[in-house]
Amino acid sequence: MKFIFPFLGKTREEYLDAGIRDYTKRLSRFVQVEIMVLKSRSPKSIPDMVFKHQEAELLLDKINSPSYVIAFDTKGQEVDSPGLARLVEDWEQNGLQTIYFLIGGHLGLHEDILKKADLVLSLSQLTFTHEMSRLLLMEQMYRAWTIKTGHKYHN
Amino acid sequence: MKFIFPFLGKTREEYLDAGIRDYTKRLSRFVQVEIMVLKSRSPKSIPDMVFKHQEAELLLDKINSPSYVIAFDTKGQEVDSPGLARLVEDWEQNGLQTIYFLIGGHLGLHEDILKKADLVLSLSQLTFTHEMSRLLLMEQMYRAWTIKTGHKYHN
């Protein structure tokens, strides 16, 4: 099983980048991990909706089928951490090979992606910066594996 | 209005500490902020429930009444970021002077605190490390103020 995380642009906030690198390394003990940094153009000169759509195309362009796609949106389905661990178990039992985890840019994900995704999850009803959401997601996927495997992990 | 954040022990993860410091500084533009670092003893030699109770006493000991106390727990009430901004507005309109924001240690908050708190909120149904929750909380309180005041903040 392989987890692919396509990021829209580099993580510019250094402290978040440090955390993301830490959890990427930890998560790699359990599953093959690929962080894909996509070059997203400057949003300054175009309307928000156009930019959001361009970002959606950038993401969709990177997804090789067949694969399982999970999109993150505050309005998505909420799970607790043990529930996320059960999802990982299900993916494994269903023989899923490649799973994409999609997080939007500063405008969030375009409706097209939410419609095309196999599953739309929510990390929280609260809105976090998209770079912070990357850290939360990496930590949660690591936590899910520690729960699933009974690996000790301090909170 | 003053926001007090009593932390159980220092933030040991350096990258999280950097983020917490950043958002503490940002939040201070809107409201008086105090981070209180409480010395929590080593949990190694005592049972979890005893340790959790000791942490609860440490926290409750620091709270000067009259004040408004908000405890954080995954089972608490969920709000979205605009909802949190409305809460801040309510606190201001109700003339609240001092608000305590309580986050548990690695075991979470003791039942005693959840019972005594004026409000129990949840940052997410997902469980994050308690140090990560500190960062999320500081960011959300800053975000709430930017929403309330119409201050620009990139996501």
Interface residues (C-beta under 8 A of the other chain):
Chain A: E13 E14 Y15 L16 A18 G19 D22 T74 E78 V79 D80 S81 G83 L84 H106 L107 G108 L123 S124 Q125 L126 T127 F128 T129 H130 M132 L135 L136 E139 Q140 R143 H154 N155
Chain B: E13 E14 Y15 L16 A18 G19 D22 T74 E78 V79 D80 S81 L84 H106 L107 G108 L123 S124 Q125 L126 T127 F128 T129 H130 M132 L135 L136 E139 Q140 R143 H154 N155
